[in-house]
Amino acid sequence: MILLLAALLALGDERKTTEAVCPVDGTKFAVVEVTATNQWGGVDADFCAHAIKTTPLESYVWACPGCGFAGRKKDFGEALPEELKQAIRSDLKPLIPLRKGMKQAEIPGHVKYDLLAQGLRIRKAPAGDVGRAYLHASWSARQQGAVYLDDFDEWETLRTSYGLNQTPMQLAKRNRTDFELEAARKLEKDVEAKRHAVGTNRLLARYLAAYLFRKHGENAEAERWLAEVEALRDQNSVVAAAADRMKASIVLEREFQRKAIAEYEGALAAPALSPAAGAEIHYLLGELHRRLAEPQPAAKHFQASFDGASNEALKKLIETQRARLPR
């Protein structure tokens, strides 16, 4: 256990390389299987989990570079009827061109999850399963869009001054998401108080605020700080390029959030939906609308979730997120 903890602290998760065989066209390709990971990077209010130093979310789904079939490990071990194979070959529309021999690392996570969602729809899977795939696609766009400034000493010094480089042991059981969002709000106040008004930190403080909000999908706040970064973009080309990537990723995340909403709305109409499942779907719909800056539908779904929830932890979460809606 001690050795596993040391490995996870160093690498973020444990992985092994193996081979997958596509059940649709027989293509063989190398994949990374995540065998152990952690949530020490925080868990967002829409249940997006972050690991330390890595993004294992991208490796939970594999995509065939030949035909685009996407699934989890178990999906690559089942036989498919010929009619379904043909439908997958003809109906899948990858968001980027695929080619045989393409490595999994060359296929962005949101592309894999989008293919998974398309495949689930072809297979007539429940709308909730399709919605979950699109939700994961939005998380993948989120995690890839929080662009870290590697090999930047001033960035690390600024992060350290706000306690952001603390280890999981230092944070103990505290959710890093909550801690980092609190740090972002403290940073906001410091910038507004002209604490970071000159020198390198004038730009970096604004980018760090955008980064922290972006990392956890609070995109309206991230965009506000990205606008300030844009006004200073001529000061550092590395930061400017990172900000451009971040802005593009927000557009992607919102597209997948809207697709998830459409599927989850359909899931609410499913027969024999349990009250617990209904409460969770309503909560997710409320949280997705909140993140899209749509307070009225968010409030409606939060109330429906609260009325149907028997889980006190969910009720507490609903109240916390509902309080963040504009009044």
Secondary structure, 3 states (H helix, E strand, C coil): CHHHHHHHHHHCCEEEEEEEECCCCCCEEEEEEEEECCCCCEECCCCCEECCCCCHHHHCCEECCCCCCEECHHHHHCCCCHHHHHHHHHHCCCCCCCCCCCCHHHCCHHHHHHHHHHHHHHCCCCHHHHHHHHHHHHHHHHHHHCCCCCCCHHHHHHHHHCCCCCCHHHHCCCCHHHHHHHHHHHHHHHHHCCCCCCCHHHHHHHHHHHHHHHHCCCHHHHHHHHHHHHHCHHHCHHHHHHHHHHHHHHHHHHHHHHHHHHHHHHHCCCCCCCHHHHHHHHHHHHHHHHHCCCHHHHHHHHHHHHHHCCCHHHHHHHHHHHCCCCC
